[in-house]
Structures are given as C-alpha cells and as structure tokens.
C-alpha cells in the first residue's frame, strides 16, 4: 500500500530556511516530497527572480506569505513569497541565506510510492525533476 506521509516541524531564530528544510529531508531519508505550507517570518531573504541569474537580497522584517516546493534527497526546489512591513510583496526561488527571525512552521508530505531526483535538461539549461515509481 502506498501512502502520503505527513511531516511537520518548527524552525527557530537564525536557521537558514532552505538549508534547514533540506537537512530535514535528508535526516528523515525522504525520497520524494512536496512542501505543503510554510509560515513564519524572516530577518533576511535571498530570492532569485523569474528567469534571472541574480539574487535579490531583502532585509527584514518579512512575513512568509507563501512557501511551496518539490523535495528530493539532494535538492529542495522552493518558491517563496514574502511581505515587508508595508505589505509590499516579492516572490521567486528561495535561496540560501534566508534566515528565520522568530519562527517558521513547516508542513510537508512524503510519497512512499515515488522517488524524485534531478537531471540536467539541455532544453531548459537547468536540472529538472525526474519522477520514478517505487514498486
């Protein structure tokens, strides 16, 4: 029987949001997963904007408005939207160096019947998701 396995955890002040989620995936040996929700606040965010190579650095305080992604054992592909104290929002690819200020509550799901990994795709120029069934 295949199942969806829920996970939930809390990150605390100073933790790197992306690295902490990847560490959780690796520590729990998750082979395929999705980030279902993430809420909390950041003291700093690094976000790569759509189709850009540069990273936008945003000082906090910032509220996480949306956080989602695909989780593989070697890589987490995460998109984030944050709002500043004036309600201005910015979103894109979550990059390393995005630091939790007070807390971040993370809920994710692992898929017991799938294995996710990434391979380079010459058409896109990026490593893209490859989904393999587990019998």
C-alpha distance (Angstrom), angle and dihedral (degrees) to the residues before:
residue distance angle dihedral
X1 . . .
X2 3.78 . .
X3 3.73 120.5 .
X4 3.74 145.4 -177.0
X5 3.79 108.5 -122.0
X6 3.82 115.8 -155.8
X7 3.80 122.1 -145.3
X8 3.79 129.1 -174.6
X9 3.78 130.8 179.7
X10 3.78 142.0 156.0
X11 3.78 128.1 -124.1
X12 3.78 122.1 -153.8
X13 3.78 140.2 -148.3
X14 3.79 116.4 -49.6
X15 3.79 98.2 14.3
X16 3.80 118.0 132.7
X17 3.82 103.2 -117.9
X18 3.81 98.0 -146.4
X19 3.80 95.9 40.5
X20 3.81 92.6 46.9
X21 3.81 92.0 52.8
X22 3.83 91.2 48.2
X23 3.82 90.1 48.5
X24 3.80 90.5 52.1
X25 3.83 91.1 50.7
X26 3.79 91.0 49.8
X27 3.82 96.4 43.4
X28 3.80 90.8 51.6
X29 3.82 92.5 42.2
X30 3.79 93.6 -127.1
X31 3.82 110.4 -179.9
X32 3.81 97.9 -170.2
X33 3.77 131.9 8.0
X34 3.77 151.5 146.7
X35 3.75 129.0 -135.5
X36 3.81 103.2 -126.5
X37 3.79 100.1 -175.6
X38 3.74 142.8 -12.5
X39 3.77 125.8 -174.6
X40 3.76 132.1 170.4
X41 3.77 138.9 81.6
X42 3.77 138.9 -69.0
X43 3.78 132.3 -150.1
X44 3.80 89.3 -156.2
X45 3.81 135.8 5.8
X46 3.78 133.0 -160.6
X47 3.81 111.7 -161.4
X48 3.78 129.0 177.2
X49 3.78 108.2 -145.9
X50 3.82 124.1 -136.3
X51 3.81 114.2 -64.5
X52 3.79 91.6 -8.9
X53 3.77 132.1 124.7
X54 3.79 95.5 -156.6
X55 3.77 124.0 83.9
X56 3.81 121.1 -131.8
X57 3.80 112.2 -138.3
X58 3.81 114.6 -150.1
X59 3.80 123.6 -169.6
X60 3.79 117.9 -141.2
X61 2.85 164.6 -91.2
X62 3.81 89.8 95.0
X63 3.79 132.1 162.1
X64 3.80 118.1 -144.1
X65 3.80 103.6 -124.6
X66 3.81 96.2 174.7
X67 3.80 135.4 3.1
X68 3.79 124.6 175.5
X69 3.75 139.4 148.7
X70 3.77 155.3 136.7
X71 3.80 119.1 -86.1
X72 3.80 126.1 -149.8
X73 3.81 127.2 169.5
X74 3.81 92.2 -105.2
X75 3.80 102.8 31.2
X76 3.80 141.6 26.2
X77 3.82 115.5 -151.8
X78 3.79 103.7 -158.0
X79 3.80 133.4 175.6
X80 3.78 120.4 -162.8
X81 3.80 138.6 -173.7
X82 3.80 117.7 -162.0
X83 3.80 132.0 -176.1
X84 3.79 125.6 -149.7
X85 3.82 126.1 -142.5
X86 3.82 90.0 -83.5
X87 3.80 94.1 52.5
X88 3.80 94.5 -106.6
X89 3.80 110.6 146.3
X90 3.79 134.5 -151.2
X91 3.76 128.3 -179.5
X92 3.78 143.0 179.7
X93 3.81 140.8 100.2
X94 3.81 113.2 -11.5
X95 3.78 109.9 -124.5
X96 3.79 133.6 -166.5
X97 3.78 115.8 -83.0
X98 3.81 95.1 51.5
X99 3.79 101.7 132.1
X100 3.79 129.8 -156.7
X101 3.80 110.5 -124.7
X102 3.81 103.4 -169.7
X103 3.78 109.6 -14.4
X104 3.79 144.4 -28.7
X105 3.79 122.5 -157.6
X106 3.80 112.6 -153.0
X107 3.82 127.3 -166.6
X108 3.78 120.6 -177.8
X109 3.78 140.2 164.1
X110 3.79 128.1 -136.8
X111 3.81 121.3 -153.7
X112 3.80 113.9 -140.0
X113 3.82 93.8 -165.8
X114 3.83 97.5 53.3
X115 3.78 141.5 63.4
X116 3.82 119.0 -156.4
X117 3.79 125.0 -161.6
X118 3.79 136.9 152.6
X119 3.78 131.0 -117.4
X120 3.78 130.5 -178.7
X121 3.81 113.2 -97.2
X122 3.81 113.3 -156.6
X123 3.82 90.4 -158.2
X124 3.81 94.0 60.8
X125 3.80 101.1 24.5
X126 3.81 90.6 -130.5
X127 3.77 137.3 95.4
X128 3.80 103.9 -98.0
X129 3.79 133.2 -160.3
X130 3.80 118.4 -88.7
X131 3.81 115.7 -167.2
X132 3.81 119.5 -156.5
X133 3.80 125.3 -177.9
X134 3.81 119.3 -126.3
X135 3.80 113.6 -144.7
